[in-house]
Amino acid sequence: MLAMGNSLPHIDPESLYTILFVSFFIFRYLRTVVSIFTFLLYKPKPIKEKPKFRAEDVSVVVPTTFKTPAQLVQCLRRILKCAPGAVYVVTAVSNVELVRELCGVERFSTVAVLGVEKLHKRKQMIRALGEITTEITVFADDDVFWPEHYLDYLLAIFEDDNVGAGGTRQRTRRHSSPNIWNFLGISYLERRVWNNVSTNAIDGSISTLSGRTAAYRTQILKSQEFFYYFENDKWLGRPLNTDDDKCLTRWVYSHGWKIVIQFDPRSVLETDLEANPAFVQQCLRWARSRFRGNATVMCNETYWRSLQHLWGFYVIYVGQFQTVALPVDGTLFFLCAKAFRVSEYRTAALVIFGLWTLFTKVVKLIPHFCRYPADLKFLPVSILFSYLHGFLSLYAAATLTQTQWGSQNIAKLEKPRAENEEVVPLLRKAVAETKPYSEPVLGWPTGGNDYFSAMPVSPLMRVAA
């Protein structure tokens, strides 16, 4: 209690710990509570009867290492199904003819294949930008799979003349018999999409417009000023091959444009992430990219601390210092225990807080578990990995000068994928391994078409239907 005397007010230990616990709790979890309502209430951008842009106004650029030919074929099939005005595949010069032959086998007559001497995603993107004449440019990784009419929903964001770039929701392709690595990849993207939507919906902020698929007004990018900026992006004097999407996000915001996420469930793209221990290397690369990108923004830009992006400032830039969850949660448990040290409700308070902590670890995955309840078996490992990931983030922060791709051997991928008599077998193998695109294997029957909000249909409801 407060005791007034001739000196400063005195606060007893329990009251002090209560104040600290409540303050830290609000600081820690305000973003979580707000994001739940935001995620549920955010509305997609509608498609106009007479849209400003149509699919033919889009050029799609696919930088590829040509590591997995069958995956590239499947990706291009889905892109071409959306009928863009032009498609450019950019790979190493040594594999250009092979990719052209593969496109010929698949009858991808509208795909132009370009080459660069050295595989460098930024150089590959710039190589294609020089050829583009459409008003909208879409960059897409070679391991993404678009649903039908994807471009129609993506282009709806550009009905606002102040929008310079945007993307859509994403999910990791679930294997028919997923292992723990596949599930960790799924949970990673579920959480990322949730976080991006929750900030973008409130004040238009976003940490990174994901490079898996992102659309830009071509006029923002097609200039020598941008080319120089993009190619000469460095971290402590080291040229960056990674972090291209971070760089693009900075460029768009710093030039006064808005970035918008299309939330329509019919525009959810799928991608493949590493379903093996190499996923850890991907996590390290993403963590390094986050720290480098945020540090660069905080040092060189002003938009991140403007009133316009106040919520993003709290969630993205302040929140990044809470990524090591174990000491943060441990501190909260300590403060809770101290605050209720002499209270008869001490045990109940600790149990309630423990259940709340568990809820915060699960809430972003509830849509996935509704669709695939069998994946609940992975939940304990997922929670454990979320704590371990905090320490991975610490290691990433201590190794920010490592700017190479952690899960790919670029030098090896620059060599010809096949030569002479090896070409035909490779082409046949690629076509044979390319599976027709389909939705993931359905789990428990669900009501509605929205992957994110669909709820299980009870047996009685199924009978009634």
N, C-alpha and C positions, 0 to 999 in steps of 0.2 A: 504493500500500500504506500501511498504518498504521505510523507510526514513533513509538515511545514515548520520551519524553525528560523533561526537567525541566519542559517546558511542555505545553500541550494537544496531543493527538494530531494528527499531520500526515497529511493525505489527499492522495495524488498526484492530478493533474488527471484522469487516465483513470478512477480509482476514483470521484472526485466526480461526473464526468459520467455514469458508469454508475448510481450511486445516484439521481441526478436523473432520468435517463431511465426507469429501472425504476419509480420512484415516480410520475412523471407519467404513464407508460403505464398503470399500474394504476388511477390516479385517473381517467384518461380512458376506459379501455375495460372496466373491471370491469362496468359497467352493460350493455355490449354483450354480453359473454360470458354474464352471468346471464340477460339477456333472451332469448337464443337458447333456453336450456333451459326457461325459463318459458313462452315462446310455444309450444314443442312439447309441453310436459307439462300445461299448464293444461286443465282439463276443463270442459265446459259444465254449466249447471244443468239437471237433468232435469225433465221435466214429470211431475207426480204424477198418479196415476189419479183422485184426488179433489182437485184444486187448490183453494187458498184463494180464488183469484180467476179469473174467466173473462172472456171478451171483453166480455160485457154489463156488467161492473163497471167498464168503462173509458169515459171521455170523451176524445175526441181534439180538440185545439185546433190549428187551422191558421191562423196569422197570415199574411196574404198582401198583397202590393202589387198583385196582379192584373196584373203586368207581362207574363206569358205565359199567357194563358187556357188554351191547349191543355195546357200543363204542369200547371196546376192541376187540370184535368179528369182527366188521367192519374193524378195523385197521389191524388185523391179516389176514383177507381175502385179503386185498390189498397187504400186504407184501408177502404173499405166492404166489400171482399172479405173482410176480417178480422172483420167483423160487430161493431164496438164498440157500446156502449150508446147513445152519442150522438157527434155530430160537429159542431163549431162552426167555421165559417169567419169570420174577422174581417178586414175590409178597410176602406178609406176610405168614409165615408158616401156620397160621390158615386158610388160603384160598387156599393153594396149591391144595388140593384134589378137591375142587370145581372148580378151574380153569381147572384142568385136565379133569374133567367131562364135562365141557363146551366145551373144545377142542375136546373131544370124540364125543359129539353130533354133532359138526361141521365137524368132520372127519379131524381134523388138526393133522394127524399122525406124521408129522415131527417136531412138536412143543414140546420142552422140557420145563417143568414147574419146576422152582427152588424156594426155599423159604429162607427167612431170618427172624430172630426172631423179629427184629424191622424194620419198614418201614423207610428206609433211602436210598435215591436214590443212593448215592455213594457206599454204601455197596452192594446194589442190583447190580450195574454195575460190581463191583469187583467180586461178587459171580459168575457172568456169565463169566467173563474174564478167570477165572480158568479153564473153560471147553472148551474154544475156541481153535481150531487148524487151522483155515483158516488164510490166509494172510491179509484179510481186516475185520475189525470189524465196524459195523454200529450200533450206538445207536439211538433208535427211541422212542419217547413218545407214550403213548397209545391212543392219540387223534389225530394222524396224518394219512393222507390218501394219499397213493402214486398213481401216474398214472401208466399206463402200461409201462413196460420197464424202469421203474425209475432207477433201479440199473445200467443198461447199460450206461445211461447218467451220473450218479454219478461216476461210475468207470473210465470214460474217463479222469478225472482230474489226475489220477495216472499214465498216460502215461509218465508224467514227474517224473523222479526218485527222484527229490528233493521235491516233494509234499508229505507231511506227513499226511495231513487231508484236509477235505473240506466238502462242503454242496451244497445245491441248493437254488433256489428262493422259496419263500413261500407265501401263501396267506391265509387269514381267510375265512372259508366257509361262504358264504352269505346265509342267510335264505330266503325262498320264500317271506316272508313279514318281512323284517328286521326292528328292532327297532333301536333307537339311540345307544344303547350299542353294538349291532351287528356291526353297521357302525363304531363306534369308534374303535372296534377291527380290522375291515378291514383297516381303515386308519392307525392304528398303524403299522401293518405289511407291508403295502405298503411303508410307510416312512422308516421303518427299512431296508427292502430289498434294497431300493434306496440308502440309506446311506452306507450299506455294500458293494454293488457293486461298488459304486463310489470311495471308497478307495481301495478296493481289486484289481480293474482293473488297478489302477495307479501304486501302489508300493507293492501290495501284502498284505497290512495291513488290519486288521479287528478288530473291538472292541471285538466282541465275536462270535465265531463259534456256532451258535444256537444249543442248545441241542435237539430241536424238532426232527431233524434228522441230524446226522453228521457221516462221515466215517473217519476211522483212519487206518493207517498201524498197524496191531496188535503188531508188534515188538516194537513200540514206547510205548505201554501201558503195555505189559505183562511182568512186572518185579516187584520184591519186592520193588525196589526203588520208582517206580511210585505208587504202592499200598500205601506205607507209606505216600508219599507226598499227595496223593489224599484224604486219610482218615483223615489226620491230618491238613488239611487246616483250618485255624482259622482266626477270625477277632477280634483283641484286646483280645485274649485269649478265645474267644467263638467258639466252634466247628461250622462249617458251614454245614448245610444240603442243603441249596440252593447254588447258584453260581457254580454248578458243571461244567457248560460249560465255565465259565470264567477260572476256574482252568485248564481245559483241554487245552484251548487256550494258556494260559501262558506256559504250559508244552511243547506243540508242538513248539512254537516260540523259547523258551529258549534253546531247543535242536537242533536248527539250521534247522528246517524243514519249508517248505512253506505251507501256507493254501490257497486254491483256491475255488472260488464259481463257480459252473457250472451254466451258464446263459441260457442254452437252454430252450425255452418255453415248451418243452415236458417233462421237469423234474420238473415242478412246483408242489410242494406238497400242500395239504390243511390241515388246522387244525381248531379246534373249540376253540374259546376263550369265556370267560364268557360273556353272553349277558344279563347281569343284573348289579346292582350296585356293585357286587363283582369284576367287572372289575377294579374298583378303587383300590382295594387291590392288584390286579395283577400289576397294574401300579406302586404302591408303592414298591412292591417286586422287580420289574425290575429296578426301579430307584436306590434302595439301592444296588442292585447287580452291577449296572454300577459304582456307586461311590466307592464301596468297591473294585471291580475288578481293576478299573483304579488306585486307590491309591496303591493297592498292587503291580501292575506292576511298577508304578513310583518309589516305594520305593525299590523293590527287584530285578528288571530286568533292562537290559540295551538296549534291542532291540528296545524299543519304541522310543528312542531318537537317533537312528542311522540314518545315511544318507539314508540307504536303505528304511526306513519307514518315510521319512521326511514329505510326504503328510499326512500320517496317524497321525503323531505327531500333525500337525496343526488342522486337522479335528476332531480327536478323543479326544486327551488329552487337547489341548488348547480350542477346541470348546465346551467341556463339561461345561465350565464356562459361556457359553452364553445360557444355557438351560432355564433361567428365561426370557422369551421373552418380557414380558410387559415392564420392565424398560429398556431393551436394545433398543426395538423399540421406546419407549418414548424418550430416549436420542437422538436417531437419528432424530426424528421429531423435537425435541428442537433445535438441531444443524442446521438442515435444515432451520427452521424458522429464526434463528438468522443470518445464512449465507445470506439469501435473504431478510433481514429485510427492507432494503431501496431500494430493486429492484422492478421494475414493474412486474417482473415474479414470485413474491413471491407466489401468489396463485397457479399458474401453477406448480411451483416446488413442492409445498406441495401435490397437487393432483397427480402429476406423482409419487412422492415417495409413496403416499398412495396406488396407483394402483400397484406399484412394490411390496409393502409389501403384498398386497392381493395375487398377483401372486405367491409369494414365499410360501404362505400358501396352495396354491391349486396345484402347478405344480406337486407334487409327486402323486397327486390323479387323475390327468387328465386321465390316462389309465382306471382307474376304472369308472370314470364318462362317458367316451366314451362308455363303455360297459353297464353301468346302469345309464342313464341320470336321471331316477326317483330319484336317491339318492342325487341329487343336493339339495333337500329339507333339507338334514341334514347339508349342508355346514355351515350355520351360527353357529350351535351348535358345529360343529367340530372346527371351528376357535376359538370360545370361550373356548372350552376345551383345545385347544393348549396353550392358555394363562394360564388357570387354572393349566394345567399340570406343568408349570414352578414353581408354588408355591407348588404343590405336590412334586416336586423334592427337593425344599428347606426343606420341612418337612421330606422327605426321608433322606436327608443329615444330618438332626439333630437327626435321629433315626436309625443310622446304626447298632446299637447293637441289633436291632430286626432281628434275623436271621431265624425265623420260617416262614413256609408257611402261607401267609396271608389269602388264600382262601380255605384252606383245614384243616380239623380236623384229624390229623394223628393218634392220639390215638384211635379215633372211627373207623378209617379205618383198624386198626390192628386187630380188632375183627372179628370173623367169619361172613362172609356176609350172610350165611344161614346155618341152622342146621336141621338135621332130615327131618321132613315133609315139611320144607320150601325149600329144595333143588330143587325138581322137579318144583314147581311153578316158582322159580327164573330162572331156566334154560329155561323153556318155555317162560317166559316173555322176557328174553334176546334175544332169537332167534326171537321172534315175533317183537321186537322193532328194530331189526337190518335191516336197509333199504339197498337195493343194492346200491353200490357206483355209483354216477353219477356226472356229472359236475353240477355246480350251475345253477339254473333257469336262462335262457338267458334273458338278457335285450334287448336293441335295437339291431337289426341285425348288425353284424359286419363282416368286411372282414378280412380273414386270421385266423390262428389258435392261434396266440400268444395273450394270455390274457392281456399282458402288453402293447403291441404296436398296437393291433387291433383298427381300426378306424370305426366309424359308416358308414354304406353303405347307400347312399342316395336312396330315392324312385326310381329315374330314373335308378340308377345303378342296383337296384333289378329287375326292369322290363327288363333291358337289359340282365341280367343274365338268 
